[in-house]
Amino acid sequence: MNKLIPLAFSLLALAARAQTTVSQIELHDNPPLSFQQILLDHVEQFSSHLITLGEDQYFGQTNAEGNLYGFGRYLRQDGTQLFGVFRDSQLLLGVTIGKEAALVGGTEFYSSYSPSSGQLQFVYQAQERKLYDTALLSDQQFLSLLYQNGDTYIGETKGGKREGLGVYYYANGDVWFGQYKAGERNGMGAIFTRENKLVIGIWQGDKSLRLIEVRQGK
């Protein structure tokens, strides 16, 4: 099995270009709906598996060669959590929640946030760190939001609302990973149920535009 690369911030060849002026910074280039459909067409063929990798654990899709491929959740023994879209055991687009930093994106283009302050630290692109005046980006943060019903959201926010990529932990044990806009689900994502079932699809708010219940592998 290929070595897992635990970084995040790009979706195949559609990663956005980082800009040098704050007003033009794009932390995500959400792919068009047609591309999201193509991605789902491709990965729906892969079944889901619960796999132990040393002291780590992965639950999600794999290909015929046993590599992580499609939507998945990777839990490291140190408590770090990775959610996102994998290809040949590399995280292409997702969220890495760790003690030292929260990373959003992929191996070639990702954002690094401080887990303590939630502020953007830098954007990594073209093999270099791009630094910005974080005071001018104070409304764009990576936060943990606790709701009265017991649910928790951990992910990108803008002006205190869910915006970008994030992980939503339901009080019943289910977990949702995906894209948000103005506080609502907006784009492709995945539901990881407490019974180890995986549902992938495309959402607009509470409405699902497409749902695929991933078959469970043996």
Secondary structure by P-SEA (a helix, b strand, c coil): ccccccccccccccbbbbbcccccccccccccaaaaaaaaaacccbbbbbcccccbbbbccccccccccccbbbbcccbbbbbccccccccccbbbbccccccccccccbbbbccccccccccccccbbbbccccccccccbbbbbccccbbbbbbbccccccccbbbbccccbbbbccccccccccccccccccbbbbbbbbccccccccccccccc
